[in-house]
Amino acid sequence: MNRIQLFAPQFHVEECLAEIRQCLDAGWTGIGFKTNQFEEAWRKHTGLPFAYFLNSNTTGLHLVLRIFKDDLGWQDGDEVITTPLTFVSTNHAILYERLRPVFADVDETLCLDPHSIEQKITSRTRAVMFVGMAGNAGRLKDVMEICKERDLKLILDAAHMAGTYYQKKHAGHGIDCTVFSFQAVKNLPSADSGMICFRDEALDARVRMEGWLGIDKDTFLRSGTGSERGNYKWEYNVPHVGLKAHGNSVIAAICLVQLKYLEEDNKRRRKMCEIYERRLGDNKRIRFSFYMADCLPSRHLFQIRVSETCRNKLILFLNEHDIFSGVHYRVNSEYPMYRYALGTCPNAEKASREVVSLPLHLRLKDEEVVYVSEKILEFLK
Ligand SMILES: Cc1ncc(COP(=O)(O)O)c(C=O)c1O
């Protein structure tokens, strides 16, 4: 057997190069052109009303908090309820804006537990940040209701959710702001990029400014189109101190190609997950994350849970057999800036000691999935 990687993105190389060539031929590699085309393709694919292409999901999470804070008069130290079981981007974005991450616990879906969210709401709570772990929507419907009732903004960190369907629609519908990631190993891999999808048109207009240093016209608009092209309109206003957060045409060119294959790729991921589940499902020492019936997950990850006494040994054993697994995630409360919350989320802390992400990517063959499963069963004997 070859070495079996946890992640290994697959690109449609010739198609990507042809799409990138168009940028180079046109002499347009920046914002506009392919970024506009990809935004439109993403809107069409997901049915979401608005989409703005960014250089990463992390920047998107930062931007949405920055915009809400400014628009709604949130104060430093106001609270955002979030999960400790995530990549640090989710929670760093809250700190960037001098807001306070308040960790709620996860349930057996490894997403935020609505009951725990309710217990953490205070007079200073302004928003909930929900992470669709591995592409799972968890109990998002209940969280949407809580946010509506309590007048809280709901932000969906959909880094894992490209191609997740929830209640028969693409993830993001009915949410104040959803942020996707197209980072190198995500279900729609580029190199680094993301998409921010507001529900509200005015906020979409705002983020287009805020993501381009606060300037009210991007260079593509200013350069004009058709016969006007080249007539550079230098006059613009800068109403805000924005960030340099937008994506570029070279990366959007890759995204345009990869998007064509997203549904087919996710189907393949689901098939590999079924093989894992069939092979491992009877072993009482292994547990899987729970998925609600109304979620068709993107299957960004395939996570199993084993007892904390053997988790690290299992990872080492797999390594010795050239199988590379991962942990998504170590609870963020183990890192110095979030340590104040250690001990507040027992389920997440337990999950952090028990989870293992198994290899799942499009270069993997069925027999390799079977081989990984067999090695796990051999170790657990
Ligand atoms: C849950 C989660 N949130 C946010 C991010 C950040 O995404 P990006 O790398 O596009 O900034 C990631 C990426 O690893 C992630 O897994």
The ligand as an SDF file (V2000), in Angstrom:
LIG
                    3D

 16 16  0  0  0  0  0  0  0  0999 V2000
  -13.9390   25.3100   10.9470 C   0  0  0  0  0  0  0  0  0  0  0  0
  -13.0190   26.2110   10.2010 C   0  0  0  0  0  0  0  0  0  0  0  0
  -13.2120   27.5410   10.2620 N   0  0  0  0  0  0  0  0  0  0  0  0
  -12.4330   28.3970    9.5930 C   0  0  0  0  0  0  0  0  0  0  0  0
  -11.3920   27.9660    8.8200 C   0  0  0  0  0  0  0  0  0  0  0  0
  -10.5220   28.9710    8.1300 C   0  0  0  0  0  0  0  0  0  0  0  0
  -10.6030   28.8740    6.7530 O   0  0  0  0  0  0  0  0  0  0  0  0
   -9.5300   29.6360    5.8290 P   0  0  0  0  0  0  0  0  0  0  0  0
   -8.3140   28.8040    5.8090 O   0  0  0  0  0  0  0  0  0  0  0  0
  -10.2100   29.7150    4.4870 O   0  0  0  0  0  0  0  0  0  0  0  0
   -9.3030   30.9740    6.4090 O   0  0  0  0  0  0  0  0  0  0  0  0
  -11.1470   26.6050    8.7040 C   0  0  0  0  0  0  0  0  0  0  0  0
  -10.0430   26.1270    7.8460 C   0  0  0  0  0  0  0  0  0  0  0  0
   -9.2530   25.3180    8.1120 O   0  0  0  0  0  0  0  0  0  0  0  0
  -11.9740   25.6960    9.4160 C   0  0  0  0  0  0  0  0  0  0  0  0
  -11.7560   24.3880    9.3410 O   0  0  0  0  0  0  0  0  0  0  0  0
  1  2  1  0
  2  3  1  0
  2 15  2  0
  3  4  2  0
  4  5  1  0
  5  6  1  0
  5 12  2  0
  6  7  1  0
  7  8  1  0
  8  9  2  0
  8 10  1  0
  8 11  1  0
 12 13  1  0
 12 15  1  0
 13 14  2  0
 15 16  1  0
M  END
$$$$
